Amino acid sequence: MHMFFWWDYKITDFLFHGLTTTSVGSLFGVCIVVSAMSFLFEVLRYFQAKHRQKELMLRSQQIRTICPTETSTLLTENSQSATRPHIKITRIDRTFLFGTEISLWFSLQNLGYILMLSVMGYNGWVLISAVVGGGVGYFVFGQMFMKINLQNCQIIRDTWCMQKCGEPDPDPDPDSDTQSSLIKTTQLAETENPLQP
């Protein structure tokens, strides 16, 4: 096994025992397969982001029916249809969402490890084909991937930051209440006895 990059077309035992390339054509075929796997990796990342967005939108709709935002409360008070049906995520929906998420994660992990093992053979042509396939995949899906992530941030901000359910908890840290009460007590003691050190 080589411990440095080499540029020969003869690869012995590529990923599996007995899978060897003995000609430039067979090396070209291996490089096409590696490029396709790199492209598929980017495609799966895009599908994973779309799946997360679908789940996020479903949960956002569910939360909005339970906890309306301030503006939706003002709008529904003036309209006749103030009652909206609650959206329920059934056990089948959860199972389908979780199964899809697990299968996408499993596919991404395995494909990533196979690509890593392909490149760890230190053949320069295989490395270039992996980089080119991933680059083309990112060129095709990169802008859509970033757009989905920005939309997800918008959904999270609109859903969880604008809710009107109960009293908002300004600081979830329980120690901060005791710290603020100690500061107030110290300030009160200083104002009552300003001459004492």
N, C-alpha and C positions, 0 to 999 in steps of 0.2 A: 504494500500500500504506500502510495506517495504521501509525503508530508509537506509538499509544496505544489504549487500550480504547475501543471504540465499540459501540453497542447497536442498530444498524439491522438489518433483516431481509434486506437486499439484499447478498449476498456474491457477488463475481465471482471466478471461477477458484479455487474452493475445492479445494485439493490437485491438481487436474488442470485443464488448459486446457478451458474450455467448461462446467465444472461450476459453475453459478450458481444462486443462490436468488433468486426474484423475488417470493415470497409468504411469509406467515407459516407456511403449511403446509409448504412446502419447507424452510424453516429448521428447523421442528420435526422433520422427517424427518432432516435432517443432525444435529441434536442427539441424536436417538435413536440414530443410527449411532455417533456419537462416544461416547455413554454405553455402548453395547454393547461398543465396542472397549476402553474403560477397564475395564469389568467383565471382559472376556475376558483382559485383561492380568493381573488378580488371579487369575483361574482358572489361567492358565498358570504363574504363580508358585507356586501351590499344587501343581500337577502336577509342577513341577520339584523342589519340596521332597520330594514323595512318591517321585519317581524316585531322588533322592539317598539317601533313607532305604532304599529297596529295595537299592540298590547297596551301601550301608554295611552292611546286615544280612547280605547275601550274603558280603561280605568278612570280616565279623566271624565268621560261622559257619566260614568257611574257616580263619581264624587260630586259632579255638578248637580245631579238630581237629588243627592242627599244634602249637600251643603251648597246652596246657591251663592253666587257672587253678589256683591253689593249692587252692581248695575243690573244684573238679571232680576234681583229682588225688586228694584224700583220699576223695572219694565213690567214684571208680572203683576204688580199691585194695581197698575192702571189698566191691564187687559182683562178680558173676561176669562180666558183660559189660564188661570193661575195654578192649576194643578197639572203636573206632568207625570207621566208614568215613570216609575223607578226602573232603571236598567239593572238587570240582574246578571251577574256572571255565574253561569251554572257550573256544576262539577264537570260536565262534558267540555264546556268551553275552556275551563282551567286545564283539564287533561290535554286537550288539543294544543293549547298554547305552550304548555310545559313540554309536551312531546316534541313539538316543532323546535322549540328552543334547544332542547337536549340534542336532537338530531343534527341541527346546524352546528352546535358547539362541537359535537363529536366529529363531524365531517371536517370542520376547520382544523381541529387539533391534529387529526390523523394526516390530513393533506399537508399541513405545515411541517410535521415531522418527516414525512416522505420527501418533501422538498429539501429539508435540511440535510437528510441523509444523502440525497442526490448530489448536493453541492459539496458535501464533505468528502467526496471522492477526489476532490481537488483537480478535476478536469476543467480547464478554462472554458471550453466550448459549452459544457453543461452549465457553468456559472453564468455565462453570457446569455444563454437561452432562458435561464430562470429569471434573470434581471429584465430581459426584454419582455417576457410574458407578463411578469408582474407590472412592469411599466406601462404596457399597453392596457392591461386591466385597470390600472389606476387612472390612465388617461381617459378611458371610457366611462368608468364608474366613480371616479374621484369627486367630481363636482356634485353628482347626485348624492354621494355619501355625505359630503359636507352639508348639502342642503337639508338632508334628512336630520342630521345632528342639530342643525340650527332650528329646524321645526320642532324637534323634540325639546330643546331648551325653551322654546316659546310655549309649548304645551305645558311643560312643568311650571313655568312662571305664571301662566294664566290660570292654571288649575290650583296649585298649592299655595301660591303667594297671594291670591286675591279672594280667598274663601272667607266666609262669615259664619263659621260654626263655633258657637260657644265663645268663651273668653280666650283671646290669643295669649299664648305663653311667650312673653318677650324673651326670657332667658331660661332654657331648659336645664341649666346647670344648678343643682340644688345648693351648692356651696356659695353661689353668688348672692343668695338672699342673706345668708349669715354674714358674708363679707360686707354687704351694703349696710346691714343693721349695725355691724361693728363700726363702720366708718361714721354712720350717723350718731352713734353713741359717743364716739371719740370727739366728734365735732361739737356735740351738745355739751360734753364735759369741758371742752376748751372754752366755750362761750360763757359757761357759768363761772369758771375760775380762770380768768385770763392771766393772773399774776403768778400762779403756781407753775413751776417748770415741768 
